[in-house]
Amino acid sequence: MAASEYDAELDARGLFCPEPVMMLHNRINDVAPGRVLRVRATDPSTTRDIPRFCQFLGHELVCDEEQGDEFVFLIRRGEA
């Protein structure tokens, strides 16, 4: 993913549930509605938790992929 695909980044590598989602909850507020946040994590539970976070709070999960031992998510902030 090129840097031009996202506007801000959250590095949650090395953290375990519930820390990545707690950090995401705070960091998404720093991103303007319609802008994209890239999240990098190593905890496999993020593959379940981050999509649910997006669905529950009205954000768009643009992309989620596994890159080696990392999970990378692109999240477009919703209006809420």
Beta strands, then each sheet from edge to edge (+ up, - down):
strand 1: 8-12
strand 2: 36-41
strand 3: 60-67
strand 4: 70-76
sheet 1: 1+ 2+ 4- 3+
end
